[in-house]
Amino acid sequence: MNETKAMGREIRKITLSIMLLVCGLSLPVFESFQSITLGIVIGAMCGLLGYGMIERMCSNIELYENAKGKGYSSYVKRYALYTLIFAFSVYKGINIFALLVGMLCHKAAIVVYAVLHRKEVD
């Protein structure tokens, strides 16, 4: 397994761990179990889905003649997907702040990974 796949796998594990921790902490605090907990889960999964899209795009970027255009179109598609998922979730009654917290669980996982694997500069 190459280094990029190992990094992706570890970031996914950290994301799921943080998501479970935040969901567990939200249970006694918030009364609306479904809206908050489901929002956190959907937000974290949305973050993981976007991360997978970034990984696939980056692994194939050198194959494209117009890499800048491909990168931009991938960016637009990813954010359109986020918008659709969030809009549908809010339409179904999921708390928007819980969705954002779930997305932040993934962002926090990337920071945790970076801190755990940083290399000291001499």
N, C-alpha and C positions, 0 to 999 in steps of 0.2 A: 504494500500500500504506500502510495507516495505521500509526501508531506502535506500537500494541499487537502487530500482526502482525509488524512488523519486530523488535520486542523478542523475541517468541517464537521467531522463526526464528534469531536470533543466539544465544539461550540454548540452543536445540537443537544448533546447531553447536558451541558451547563444550562442552556436555555430551558430545557424541560425541568431541570432541578429548581431553577429560580421560579419558574411558572408554578410548580407544585407548592413551593414555599409560600409564594404570594397568595395563591388560592387558599391554602391552609390558614394563612393569617387573616384573609378576608372573611372567612366563614363566621367567626364569632363577632366580627365588627359590623357587618352589613346584614340586614334582614332579608333583602331581596336576593336570595341565593342564586337563582338562575341568571338573572340579569348581570350580576357582578362577576360571578365565577365563570360563567359561559363567555362573557366579554373578555376576561383575562385569557382564557384558553384560545378563543378565536384570534385575539390580537397576537398572541405568541405564535400561533400556527401561521398566521399571515406573515409575520416576520421571518419565520423559517422558510416559508414558500418563496418569499422575495430573496432570501439568502441563496436558496437553491438556484433561482433564476440568475443571480449574479455569478454564481460559480460556473454554471453552464455557459454563460456568455463569455466569461473570462477564459475559459478553457479552449474556446473555439475562435477567439478574437483574431488570432494571427492568420486564420484561413480566409478572412474577408478582405477584399480589395479596399473597400471603404470602411475601415474599422471605426472611424469617428462616427459615421452615419449609423452603423450597426449598434454602437454603444449608445447613441442617443435614442434610437428606436427602442432598444431594450429598456432603457430608463423610462421612457414614456409608457411602454406596455406595463412595466412593473407598477408604476404609480397609478395607472388606470385600473389595474387589478386591485390594488389597495383601496382605491376609491369605491369600486363596485362592492367589494366585500364589506367595507365599513358602512356604506350606504344601505345595503341590504340588511345588515345586522341591526342598524339603528331603526330601520323600517320595521323590523320584527320585534323591537322593544329592548334590544340589548343596550346597556349603558355605554355611551361613547367614551367616557373617561376610563372605564374598565378595558375597552378595546385599546386605548392608548397605553394604559399600564401594561397590558399584555405585549404590545409591540416594544415597549421599553424593557421588558424582561429579556427580549432577544438582544437589544442594544447593550444591556448590562452584561449579558453573557459574553459578548465580544470584548468588552472592556476587561472583564475578569480573565478571559483567556489571554489577552495581551499582557496583563499584569503578571499572571502566572508564568508566562513564557518569555518575559523580557530578558534581554541580554545586557549585562552591565558593560558600559563603555569604559575602557581604561584610560 
